[in-house]
């Protein structure tokens, strides 16, 4: 049951990315280019995502516990530090330069754009490097019961 629900949720998410245009790097770059060829249509996508996420949190936390786990796993840290800000900046700069972030890039793979293959390849190399390199890890997740 968990695999089927995960598959359905992933399929729904991917479909939403394609329908909204987030799997199209040109549309994303035009959305981010407020001084040039700005395309404001993704504002509606972002507003709808915020609304659905907010309602989702309300409904999920009313249950008291997750469906497939004993407790919710939520971040315990609320501090905004250099690591968070620099990571967000690198993510945002990369997203603006190529028009992709990981989810939409994976969804766009079957569309056959060579730039997508380069991005996903670089992303996989970066993920592998993060596992191999001796980087300091911070454990900031703990179970909570609502």
LOROSE-539457 format. One record per atom (N, C-alpha, C, O): x, y, z. Coordinates in steps of 0.05 Angstrom, whole numbers, plus 5000, padded with zeros to 4 digits. Example, Ala and Ser with C-alpha at 12.3 -4.5 7.8 and 13.67 -1.06 7.14 Angstrom:
<rs>
526448865156
524649105156
526449345156
528549345169
525749555142
527349795143
525850015157
526850235161
</rs>
This chain:
<rs>
501749765000
500050005000
501750255000
501150454986
503950255016
505750485017
507050544990
507250774982
507850334976
509050364950
507050484930
507750654915
504650384931
502550474912
501950774918
501650924899
501650854943
501051134949
503451314942
503051534933
505851214947
508251374939
508351414909
508951634900
507751204894
507751214865
505651414856
506151584839
503251404867
501051584859
501751874866
501352054850
502851924890
503652194897
505852304879
505752534871
507752134872
509952214854
508852274826
509652474814
507052114817
505852154790
504252414790
504352564771
502752464811
501152714813
503052954814
502453154801
505152934829
507153154832
508353214804
508553444796
509253004791
510453034764
508553154744
509353324728
506053064745
504053174727
503653464732
503353624714
503553534758
503253824765
505553994755
505254214747
508053884757
510354024747
510154074716
510854294707
509253874702
509053904673
506754094666
507154274649
504454064678
502154244671
502754534679
501954714664
504054574701
504654844710
506754984694
506955234694
508454834680
510654944665
513254944679
515355034668
513354844704
515854834719
517954634707
520254644715
517054464689
518954274676
520054404651
521654274637
519254644645
520254794621
522255004631
521455204643
524854964626
526855144637
526555434626
527155624640
525555464602
525255734591
523055884606
523356124611
520855754612
518655874627
519655964655
518956174665
521255794668
522255854695
524156094693
524056274709
525956094673
527856314671
526356574664
527156784674
524256564648
522656804642
521156904667
520857144671
520356714684
519056794710
521056944728
520357134741
523556844728
525556964745
526757224733
528157374748
526257284708
527357514695
525457754697
524157824677
525257874720
523258084724
523958344710
522158514706
526458374701
527258614687
527158574657
527758764642
526558334648
526558284619
523958164609
521858294610
524057924599
521657784588
520057644610
519657404608
519257794630
517957674654
515357534646
513657654632
515057294656
512657134652
511457084680
512456904694
509457234688
508357214715
506556974720
505556944742
506156804700
504256584703
504956394726
503156264737
507456364732
508256174754
507556284781
507656134801
506856534783
505856644809
503456494818
503156424842
501656434799
499156284806
499855994815
498655894833
501855874802
502755614810
503855614838
503255444855
505455814844
506655834871
504555884892
504555774914
502656064886
500456114905
498755864910
498055814933
498155714889
496655474892
498255264909
497055124925
500855254904
502555064919
502555134949
502454964966
502755394955
502755484983
500055414996
499955315019
497855464982
495155404993
494855104998
493955015019
495554934978
495254644981
497154545003
496254365019
499554645005
501354555026
500354635054
500354475072
499354875056
498254965082
495954785091
495754705114
494054745072
491754565079
492754285085
491754145103
494754195070
495753925075
496953895102
496453695116
498454095111
499554085138
497354075159
497553915178
495354235156
493154235175
491853965177
491453855198
491253845154
489853585153
491653365164
490753185179
494253365156
496053155165
496453165195
496452955209
496953405206
497453425235
494953375252
495253315276
492653395240
490153325255
490053025261
488852935280
491452865244
491452575248
493052495273
492452295285
494952655280
496552595304
499052435299
500952455314
499052275278
501452125270
501252065240
499152055228
503652015228
503651945199
502251685194
502051515212
501551635169
500151385162
502151155163
501450935172
504651195153
506550975150
508950995169
511050885163
508651145191
510851165210
509651205238
507351265241
511351175258
510451215285
510251505293
508451585308
512151675283
512151955290
512852125266
513852025246
512152385267
513052575247
516052625251
516952635273
517452665229
520252745230
520453035220
520353075196
520853215238
520953505230
523553625239
524753535259
524453835225
526953965233
526654085261
524554185269
528754075277
528754185303
530154455304
529854605323
531654525284
533154765283
531554985269
530354935248
531555225279
530255445267
532255675261
531455885252
534755625267
536755835264
537455875234
537755685219
537656125226
538456185199
541456245201
542356445213
543056075188
545956105190
547256125162
545756115142
549856155161
551256185136
550855945118
550655975093
550855715129
550555465114
547855465100
547655385076
545755535114
543055545102
542855755080
541855705058
543855995086
543656215067
545356155042
544456205019
547856055046
549556005023
548355775006
548555784981
547255565019
546055345004
543655444988
543355364965
542055615000
539655724986
540555904962
539355894941
542756054966
543756224945
544756054922
544256114898
546355854927
547355674906
545055544891
545155534866
543155444906
540755324894
539355524875
538755464852
538855764885
537455964870
538956054845
537756094824
541556094848
543256174825
543155954804
542856014780
543455704812
543355484794
540655464780
540555424756
538555494795
535855484784
535455704763
534255664742
536455944770
536156174751
537856144726
536956214704
540256024729
541955994706
540955794686
540955834662
540055564696
539255344678
536255294677
535355154659
534755404695
531855374695
530855114706
528455044703
532554964719
531754714731
532454704761
534454824770
530854564776
531654464802
531154154800
529954064780
531954004820
531953714816
529353584808
529353424789
527153644820
524553514814
523753564785
523353364770
523553814776
522753864748
524753744728
523953664706
527353744735
529353624716
528753334712
528953234689
528153184733
527552894730
525052854714
524952674698
523053024719
520553004703
521053064674
519752944657
522953244668
523453324640
525253134625
525553164601
526452944639
528252754625
527052624600
528352614579
524552524601
523452404577
522952594553
522452504531
523152854558
522653044537
524953074518
524753184496
527252954525
529552934507
531253184503
532853194484
531153374521
532853614519
535653544529
535953444551
537653594513
540353524520
541353674545
542853564561
540453914548
541154074572
540153934598
541453954619
537853804596
536753664619
538553434627
539053384651
539553284607
541453064613
543953164626
544953034645
544953384617
547453504629
546853574658
548453524676
544553714662
543853794689
543553554708
544753554730
542053354700
541553124717
544252974722
544752884744
545952954701
548552824705
550252974726
551352854743
550253244724
551753404743
550553384771
552053374791
547953374772
546553344798
547353074811
547953064835
547352854795
548152594806
551052594815
551652474836
552852724800
555652734808
555852894835
557352814852
554353104837
554353264862
553353104885
554353124908
551252944881
550152774902
552152564911
552452504935
553452444891
555552244897
557852374913
558852254932
558752604904
560852744918
560152814947
561752794965
557652894951
556752954978
556852704996
557252725020
556452464984
556552225000
559452135005
560052025026
561152184986
563952094988
565752285004
567352195020
565452545000
567152735013
566652755043
564352725051
568752785058
568352795088
567353065097
568753225108
564753115091
563553365100
562253335127
561253125134
562353545144
561053525170
558053495167
556853635151
556853315182
553953275180
552753365206
553753325228
550453495204
549053585227
546453425230
544853415211
545953305252
543453165257
541553355270
541753415294
539553445255
537653645266
534753555262
532953715261
534353295261
531653185259
531153015283
532852855291
528853045294
528052875317
525152815315
523552975304
524252585325
521452515324
519852705342
520752775364
517452775333
515652925350
512952805348
512252685328
511452825368
508552735368
506852985371
507353145389
504953015354
503153245355
500753175372
498953345376
</rs>
